[in-house]
Amino acid sequence: MARRRRRALRPPRTALLALLTVLVLAVSLSLYPRAWTLQEFGLGAYLSVVWTLPTLLSVMAVIGAIQARRSLTRPRDVDVDSHADNLLIVQVPTIGRTDVMPALRRVVASMERTIPANFSRWRVDVVAEESSEARDELEALSSEHVRVLYVPAAYETPNGTQAKARANCWLDELRQQEGESREDVWVLHMDDDTGIGPDTVEHVARFINANPADHRRSKLLAQGVLTYPRQFSSNGLVWLADAVRPGSDLSVFRLWTGGGRPLLGAHGELLLVRADIESAVGWDYGRSLSITEDANFALLFATRYPGRSAWIAARCYGSSPESFADLVKQRKRWARGLLHVAGNPAVPLHNRLLLKYALASWVLGPLQHVFVVLGASALLGLRYTAPVQPWILGPWALNLGVGLWMYVEGLRANAHASGGPAPLRYRFGLLLIPFFTLVEGYAGLRGFVAFVRDRLGWGRSELFEVIAKTHEVPASQGGSRAT
């Protein structure tokens, strides 16, 4: 138990968030101009809008971070049994290419090693396409508790769903045929590069025991935190850029999933759903909504089962992209898919507004990025990039403080998942945050262009671009520590 306590998620440092915001505000107030030119005022008016736009998201992040800290410092499930009698099915879709097999082998090994401590009945279903190129390597994963399944090439859904969502449809139908779409069966969705650890399984078991099917208000869906151990990622700078993801899970996503309505931030790994509820919601969304099927599932769930989701203090262990080109490809796909989800008429508009708002802040990123603004100011000979009223510096300071905090706190979470504090070079690497946010904004803008092409009927490009996951984790690097 001592090892599990040491490996547990650390509460986010909300005091650091407040400190960063105050520091930014103090510096900004000291630099506020006393006089303007007409051109400077015009730029200030523009910035007063676009740099203030994310303020609501920042407020949500603050509230979510406070809630995450409270959940981790005063857990409510300490008296809940950590061994569950329910059947746990871990679902791992994979494209089955040779360049993803190193990560997949690590993922399956982590499950075989950790799940038996908390579940007597469990199974891992690895599902790939019938035409997968790595059939021999996939078959080698089979064991007493691991099934390797193949979606038939001829399988089609009524709505023409593709990619990972198609595999989810097929597996859900298979569970219904096998009589496993029941109240006492839970499905844990994982990616082929994202493993689990003892802490993950313990929190999953406690959540299941705390939410029995015979309780009217039991939670039906749960999600935890994505972390990225350094030893699972081949590129240190990309790993540093990916720190924003656990930072988001520990703040704004905690607010919404933990509040019972996963309207923002649901992801396809560490997604725990009761099997009968998953069948009721379904995965057959059609081609465009297959790009980010997890977000569409979450919005449909929030619509049909309001108040029934939860945030758990569980953590999973994934791999960051292997290059910035792969990171852009990944984020572009997310932006493109989420824009389609935000326009899905099957979800009531009031449940899509938050996603629309968040996407507006993302895809406009390059047009409001500090590098772009400062470059334009220099070309035009402008001295100031300030809002038209000094009180607007308050929201600006909050937005910048939250943005910095997400990277700092995300790096801390990733380093802890790696087995120790972040080396000094990575802490100094946080000075590259403006570059990282520019990459994120550029990818979001490219996703928006792809979305527009889809809507115009020109978007017949690859639907689900799977990035390579070739990085091996030698035992000498301590890869087994995290999982």
N, C-alpha and C positions, 0 to 999 in steps of 0.2 A: 504493500500500500504506500510505503514511503516513496517508491519510484514513481507511482502514479500521481501522487500529489505534486512531486517535482515536475512532472511532465505536463501538468494541467495548464490550461490557458491562463495567462496573466491578466489581471484586470487592466483595462486601458487607463492611461494616466490623464484624467480630465483636467487636473491642475496644469499640466503642460499645455493643454489646448488653450486654457484661459491665459496662460503666460504668453504664448506665441501671439495671441490676438492683441493683448495689451501692448506688447512690444511693437507690433506692426502699426498699431494706432498711434503710439507715441511718436514714432519716426515720421509717419505720414503727416501728423498735425504740425510737426516742426518744419516740414517742407512745403506746407500749403502756401500758394502764391497770394500776394496782396494786390496784384494788378494783372490784367489779361489783355492780350491782343484779341481781335475778332476771331482769327483762325484758332487760337488756343481755346477760346470759349466754345467754338464749334466742336473741336475734338473733345473737350470736357463734357459737353452735352451728350455726345455719342457714348463716351465711356461711362457717364452717369447711368446710362441704361444697361449696356452690355456687361459692365463689371459689377453691377448690382443684381443682375438677373439671377445668379445662383444663390441668393441670400436665403431663400426658403429651404433649399437643400442643406445649407450650412446649419440653419437652426435645427433641422431634423437630425443632422449628424451629431450635434451637441446633445440633444435629448437622448438619442440612441446610445451614445457613448456613456452617458450617465446611467442609463438602464443596463448596459452591458457590464459596467463596473459593479452595479448593485447585484446583478445576477451572479457574478463571479466571486464577490466578497461575501455575499449572504445567500448561498444556494438553498433552494427550497426542497431539493430532492435527496438530501443527505440520508434521510431515513427510509428511502425507497430501495427495495431489493435490487441489487445490481445483476441478478441472474434472472433471465426471462424464459418462460416456457413456450412463448409463441414461436412460430416458425419465422425465421428471418431469411429472406431471399435477397442476396446482393446481386444486382443486375449491372453487368459491365458490357455495354456495346463497344465494338471496336471495328475499325475498317479492315483489320487483319492484314495490313501491309508489313513487310519485313522491317521497315524503319520505325514501327511503333512497338515491336515485340519486346525490346529491352525494358521499356516502361511497363508494359503489360505483365511481363513475368514478375517484376518487382511488386506490382499491385496485387496480383493473385497470391503471391507468397505472403504478403502482409496480412491478407484475410485468413489464410489457412493457419497462420501463426497466432492470431489474436482472437478470433471469434469464439473458439471453443471455451474460453474462460468465462464467457457470459451467456452463451446460448447452447442448449443441448440439441436443438433442432435448427439447422441452418444449411444453406446451400449457396454456392456462387454460380450464377448463370452467365457465362461468357458467350456473347452472341455476335456472330460475324456474318458477312455475306457468303452465300454459297460459292461465289467465284473468288474468294479471298486467296491472295497469292501465298500466304504463309500457312497453308493448311497443316503441314507437318508440324510446324512450331506450335500452332494452336492446339493440335491434338495432344501434344506433349504436356499441356497444362491439365488435362483431365485427371481426376483423382476421385476418391470416395465422396468428397463434398463439392467437387467442381465439375459442372457440366459444360461442355463446349457445344453450342448449338449454331445452326446455320439457317439464315432466312432464305427460303427457296427463291431462286431467281425469278420465278413466275409469280411470286406473291405480289398482289396489288391491293391497296385499300380503296374503299369506295370513293374517297376524295383525292386520290392520287398523291398521298403523302409520301415523302422521300426521306432518304438519309437516316439519321438516328431515330427520328420520330417513327419512321416506317418499322424499324426494328422493335421499337417500344410497342407499337400496335400488334405486331406478330407475337411478341412475348406475352402481352396481356391476353390475347386470344388463347395462347397455349396454356396459360395459368387457368383460364376459365374452363378449358377442356379437361384439365387435370384436377379440377375441383379445388384450386388453391386461391381463388378470388374470394376470400372470406375475411371475416372480422378478426380472426386470430392469426392472420398472416400479414406481415409487414414487408414492404419492398424498399430496399436501400439502393438508390441510384448512384452509381459511381462512374467516373470516366476511366479510360484505359491508361491514364498516366497518374491517377490519384489513388494512393493507398490509404490505409487506416492504421491506427495504433491501439494499444490497450485503453487509452483514455477515450478514444472514439467509441469503441464497442461498449464500454461501461456506461457512458452517457446515453447511448442508444437504448440499451437495456432498461435503464432507469426511466427513460421517457416512456417506453412502451408499458412498463408496469404501472406508471403513474396515470396512464390514460386507457383504462379498460373499456371495452366496447359497451358495457352495460351502464356506463355513466353518460348522462344526456349531453353534457358539455365537454366531454373528453376531446382533446386535440387529435386531429386526424393527419396532420402533416407537420414536419419539423425540419429545420435546417440549422447547421452550425457554421463554422468558420473555415475558409480555405487558407491553408498556409503552404509555403514553398521552401522546404529545406534547401540550404545552399548546395549540399552534396547531390541533390537531384537535378541541378540546373547546370548546364555546361558554360553559360555565358554570365559572368558576374554582373555586368552592367545591365543586362536585361533582367536578371534576378532583382537588382535594385529597383529598376523601373516597375516591376510587378508588385512592389511593396504596397501599392495603393489598394490592392484587392483585399487583403486581410484588414487593412485599415477601414475599408468600406463595410466589411462584415461586422466589425466591432462598433459601428456607429449607425449610419442611416439604414442599413439593411436590418440591423437588430431592432430598430424602431418598428418597421413595418411587419416583418415576419413574426417578431415577438409580440406584436400588437394584435395578431390574429388575422391580418389581411396582407398576404405577400404581394403587394402591388408593385414593389420595386426591389430588385436585387436577387430574385430567385436564380439559382444556378443548378446545373444538371448533375453536379456531384455533391455528395453528402445531403441528398434530398430523400427524406424518409417519409413514406406515404403508406397508409393502410391499404391493403390490396383491393378490397372491395370498393373503396373510394376512388382509387386509381382507375378501376374499370368503369366506374360511373362517370368520371370526367373524360377519360379517353385521350387518345393521342392522334386521331385522324383529322388533321387540320388542313391538308392540302399542301401544295408545293411551297409557296412563299412563307407560310407560317412554320414550315419545317426547319427553317434556318436557326431560329432560337425557340425551339419547341418547349424548353423548360420555362421560359418567361410566359409563353401563351398558356401553358398548363397552370401556372401559378395564378394568372389573372382569372381564368375560368374557375379555379378552385375558390378564389376569394369571392367570386360572384355567387357561387352555389353554396359555399360553406363559410360565410362570414364569421370571423372571430374564432376559427377553429385551427389556426396554425400557431406554431410556437418556435422560439429560438432556443437552441440547446447549446450548452457549453462544450460541445464536441468539436474536434478539430480533425481535418483530413490533411494529407500530405501529398502535394502535387508537384508538377514540374513546370517551371517557367519556359516560355518559348526559347528556342536555341539561337535566335538572332533577332535583331530589330525588324528585319523584313518579315519574319514569322509573326512577331508581335503585331505589326501593322495588319498583316493578313487576318490574324485572329480578331483584333478589335474592329476591323472593317466588317467582318462577317457579323459580329455582334450588333454593330450599329445598323447595318442593313436589315437584319432580322428583326431587331426591336422596333424599327420604324414600321415594318409590316404589322407587328403585334399591336402597336399603338393605333393602327387603323383598322383593327379587326372588329367588324360590326357585331360579332357574336358576343363580345364583351361590352357591357353598358359603358357609355361614354364617361360616366363619373368614376369608373374604375380604370379608365385609361388616361385620365387627365394628368395624373402624377407622372406617368411614364412619358407623356408628350412633353411635359415641362422639363424633365431631366434630359431628354434627348435634345431639346432646343439648346440647352446649355452646352451639350457635348458637341453637336455638329457645327455650332457657331464658333468653336474653339479657336481655329486658326485666324478668324477675323477679329478676335479680341485678345489674342495672345500678346503677352508683354513684349516679346521680341519683335513682333510685327508692328505693334503700336510705337515702340521706341524707334524702330527703323524708319517708319513713316514720319515720325516727329523730326528725326534728324534730317531727313530729306527735305522737309518743309521748313526747317529752321525754327521749329517751335521749342520753347523752353520748358513748358509744363505739360504734364499728363495728369491732371487733377479734376475732380468732379466740380460741378458748377456751384455746389453748396458744401461747406465743410462738414455738415452733419452726415453726409453720404460716406465720409471716410469711415464711419462706424461699421456699416455693412461691408465695405471693402476690406477692412481689417479682419472682420469675422471670416469672410470668404477666404482670404489668403491664409489666415491662421489655421482654419480647418483643413485647407489643402495641404499645407506643410505638415500638420499633425498627422494626417492620414498616411503620408509617406514615412514619417518618423515612427509612428506607432506600428505601422505595417512591417517596417524593417525589424522592429523589436520582436514582433510576433514570429516573423520568419526566422530570425536568428535563434529564438528560443526553441522553435521546432527543429532547428539544425543541431541543437545540443549545447548551445552556449551563446554568449553575447556576440554582437556583430563586431568583426574586426574594425580597427580604426579607419582603415582605408575605405570601408563601405560607409561609415558615418560621414566622412568627408565627401564621399560620392553623392550624398544628398544635396550638395551644391548644384548638382545637375538636374534638380527637379524642374527648372524651367524648360530644359531640353526634353525631359520625359513628358511633360504636359503638352509640349508642342507635337510630339509624336502621337500622343493620344488624340489630340485635336485633329491632326492630319488624317489619322485613320478613321475618325468619326466622319469627317467631311467626305472621304472616299466612300464610306458606307452609305452616306446620303446620296451621292452620285449614283451608286449601284442601285439604290432603292428607286430613284427617279427613273432609271433605265428600266427597271422591272415594271413600274407603273405605265411606262410608255410602250411596253411590249418588246423592248430591246434587250432585256436582261436574261439572256439564255446562257450566261456564264455559269461556271461551276457553282453549284448550290451550296455545298458544305465543304469548304476547303480545310482539309485536315493537315495540320502541321506535323513535321517529323518529330519523333521522340526517341532518338537513337542513343541518348546518353546512358551509358552503363554506370552503375554505382558500385565501385569496388568495396569489398568488406573492410578494407584497410582505411577507407574514408569514414567509416562509422555510419554507413547508410542504414544499417539495421537499428540504430539507436532510435530513429524517429518512428519506425514502423515495426 
